[in-house]
Amino acid sequence: MRIAMIGSGYVGLVSGACFADFGHLVTCVDKDAAKIAALRGGEMPIYEPGLPELVASNVRQGRLTFSTELAGPVREADAVFIAVGTPSRRGDGHADLSYVHQAAREIGAALEGFTVVVTKSTVPVGTGDEVERILAETRPDADFAVVSNPEFLREGAAIADFKRPDRIVIGSEDERASQVMAELYRPLYLNQAPMLTTDRRTAELIKYAGNAFLAMKVTFINEIADLCEQVGADVQQVARGIGLDNRIGGKFLHAGPGYGGSCFPKDTLALIKTAQDHGTPVRIVETVVAVNDQRKRAMGRKIIAACGGNVRGKTIALLGLTFKPNTDDMREAPSIAIVQALQDAGARVRAYDPEGMTQAKGVLDNVVYCADAYDCATGADALAIVTEWDAFRALDLEEIKRRLKAPIIVDLRNIYRRDEVERHGFVYVGIGRTAGGVPARFGAAAE
Ligand SMILES: NC(=O)c1ccc[n+]([C@@H]2O[C@H](COP(=O)([O-])OP(=O)(O)OC[C@H]3O[C@@H](n4cnc5c(N)ncnc54)[C@H](O)[C@@H]3O)[C@@H](O)[C@H]2O)c1
């Protein structure tokens, strides 16, 4: 099958490369000429493990090409995927659908023969209807069907997620389109990936409901972590204790600095707006968003408290800036609010991230970027682990201690054992774990 992938970002590029790997002929299109030039030159515009090899091998075998021009690839395609961004609209939090609508207009102008137009971007319920309307308006004579096929890949594990998904959701009410979708994903259901076919609106809502649920799960354990600190319980054991219950499940129960990234923040907001517009507010999700927003900055205050309550003139070293490991994505990363809180309190910030520093430079001002974790710790008054990159899991703690001015570690991802760190003479502050089960108000000042 011939595929035109409109938008070659995290989702478009990964999906395009994976479909090519299944044997389809894919053109990844993007308006961003620099991105396409980089891809043609064999350079990846994003960091995603395994992607350079996958792209290179499919380019070599002639199944994957790149273009800034949409009309040609769309004309030849059996399926056109819309994988453009749907960020939060400035001001009100609704999903900004201008890129989707613009792509639909351009696709409509180029359609030839029966074509399935697939929204892979995360879009509010009813967007498929609007895409259909735009296509019909642009080209009343065109033969097409609009399908919803939300994407569930996670950055950092995107290729494995695409190739071995928990499920594939197809929102289609057109038999010809359903057949094209079945053919596109055939290699996957030979591997028995569950394929859920629904009407289009249901498919659109599944994506938002899924992300909102996961955001709620993370936020729930974060609040339990705060309670653990006050009562002298250990959130990791609480998470394990509840996660072993199959009805709850152990995933997404890691307490931390709050969720960020390119999806949860904007998707929860968009769901709230959709629900309000339909007179059925999702109060749980509204609360999740409010709690998470406050949490990110509160993590800055936690670091300040660990330094004795005052960081004016002090230097704080941050390890990890991206919203999670194995990506260079800085969108809505908790580090942004943490750096802001520290700088507002008069601290100087040094930071190191294995892959995210180029992107971080675009969003964080007045940060000293360092060569590695040890360089970052040098001369700092405290070290905070913000993102749990593997490179930070086995630091030489003696060396870190030698480099720091004061031996304080704030571990916002709970990747270290307290006793191990304390054995090296550090003051250790984790999330939802107090010293020896002592409630925070009776325990070490640092907590
Ligand atoms: N990033 C993720 O982990 C993830 C996971 C699942 C779903 N999604 C959803 O997928 C969609 C895309 O997300 P992303 O992270 O890949 O975004 P992104 O910002 O990385 O990429 C979007 C790309 O689309 C391009 N573009 C915009 N309008 C275009 C047009 N008319 N023609 C050609 N190119 C155009 C942009 O230049 C950009 O390169 C969003 O709706 C997002 O919510 C993202």
The ligand as an ORCA input file, in Angstrom:
! r2SCAN-3c Opt
* xyz 0 1
  N       4.453     12.633     20.861
  C       3.802     11.574     21.317
  O       4.304     10.790     22.121
  C       2.396     11.289     20.834
  C       1.804     10.044     21.125
  C       0.523      9.787     20.677
  C      -0.170     10.755     19.971
  N       0.399     11.968     19.702
  C      -0.349     12.947     18.925
  O       0.155     12.951     17.600
  C       0.098     14.271     17.053
  C       1.486     14.695     16.588
  O       2.332     14.761     17.717
  P       3.916     14.919     17.588
  O       4.464     14.839     18.958
  O       4.398     13.997     16.525
  O       3.993     16.424     17.032
  P       5.265     17.205     16.435
  O       5.039     18.625     16.766
  O       6.521     16.514     16.832
  O       5.128     16.999     14.853
  C       4.112     17.576     14.058
  C       4.707     17.893     12.693
  O       3.675     18.272     11.776
  C       4.193     19.226     10.886
  N       3.069     19.896     10.190
  C       2.127     20.726     10.714
  N       1.250     21.083      9.769
  C       1.614     20.451      8.622
  C       1.080     20.417      7.299
  N      -0.027     21.075      6.951
  N       1.743     19.681      6.370
  C       2.866     19.003      6.684
  N       3.408     18.999      7.928
  C       2.783     19.713      8.884
  C       5.044     20.112     11.762
  O       5.997     20.835     11.028
  C       5.696     19.073     12.702
  O       6.944     18.637     12.211
  C      -0.488     15.146     18.156
  O      -1.884     15.253     17.959
  C      -0.202     14.366     19.407
  O      -1.120     14.637     20.424
  C       1.678     12.238     20.117
*
